[in-house]
Amino acid sequence: MTAWLIYSSVYYSVEHGTNGMMSDLAFHILLALGDGPSHGYAIGKDVETRSGGTLDPTTGALYQALRRLTDDGLIEPVEGQSDADPRRKYFALTREGRRAAAKEAERLEALVRTARQRKLYPQRA
């Protein structure tokens, strides 16, 4: 069974082996959590930095995306460090979230290969 999810009006499938798409914001959030749990503000800053400033989610947009990713089982709320500000909400990738991020990375890599084959993107040195 394929689970189709919607992020920023872009559909993607989390079923292994399908060619779905994930929004840039959702993918960047999963990337931000790739090294371990983090809180919302740090996730937003990572997204902004990693995207070169092209993605600068407002607090509302970020937390809406975090809620959707949580509802869909790709991330989960976790306890912060004992000395952390208790108002901060921490999140971590789930196993399904890692799979979805890997699948999206594979999809993007295939697009880059196609662009290189068609001489639209420089070949590696």
N, C-alpha and C positions, 0 to 999 in steps of 0.2 A: 504494500500500500504506500502511496506517495503522499507526503504531507506538504501541501503547498502553503507557503507563508507569504505575507505581504509586508514589505518595508518600503516606505516612500513610493508607493504605487508600482514597485518592481517585485514581481513574483520570483520566488526561487524554491527549489525542491531540496529537502534535506535527505531524500532517499539516496543511498549510495548508488552511484552509477548513472544518475540522470543529469541532464544538461540544464540546470536551472541557473538563475542569476540572483545575486545578493546585492542589496544597495551598498553604496560606498560607506555610508555611516555604519551599517550593521557589521560589515567586514572590518572596518577600522576598530570598532569596539571589541570584536573578537580578537583582533591583533593586539590591542592594548592589554588584554587579559592573558595573552599567551605566556607571559613569564610568571604569572601568578595573580592572586587576588589583588584588587585595587578598589579605591572608592571613586564615586561619581566624578568629583572635581578632577582627580588625577587622570581618570579615563578621558574626560573631555579635553584636557590639556594634551594628552598623548595623541588623541585624534587630530587636534589642531596642528600639532608639531609634525606628526607623521605625514599629514596630507599637505604640508607646506602652506598651511593657512587657507587652503581651498575649502576645507570643512571646519567650521567653527560653530558647533552646535550650541544653540541657546540651552539654558538649563532645562526648559520645558521639553524641547525636542530630544535632548539627551536622555532625560528620565523616561520619556515616552518610549524611546527605542530600547532602553534597558528593561522596561516593563514588558515590552513585546518579546524581547529575547528571553526573558525569564519565563513568561507564559508559554513560550514555545520550547522550553527545556534546553536552550543553548547556553544559558548562563544561570547561575543560582546565587541567591544572597548568602553571604557567609559572615561570620563574626569577624570584626576587626581586631587588630592587636589590642592587648589589654590597656595600653597607654594611649590608644587612639581616641579622638573626639567621638563621644557616643552618638552625636548627631549624624556622623558620616555613615553612609550605607555602602557596604563592601560587596563586591560581586566576584565570582570566579567562573571560569569556563567549565562546562560539563563535558563528558566524553562525547556527547552528540554535538556540542559546540565546536570541539576540536575537529571532529569529522567534517562538519559543515564548512569550517574555515579552510581546511585542507582541500576540500572539493572546490571551493571558490578559487583558491590559489592555483589549482590545476587548470581550471577553466580559463583564468587570466593568462597563465603560462602558454596555453594552447593558442590564445589570441596573439600573443607576442610572437610565437613561432610562425604563425600564418603571416603576420606583418613582415617578419624577416624574410620569409620565402618570397614575398611579393615586393621586396626591396623598399618597404615603407618604413623600416626601422633598421638601424645599423646592425650589422653582424658583430658578433663578439670578436675581440682581438685574439 
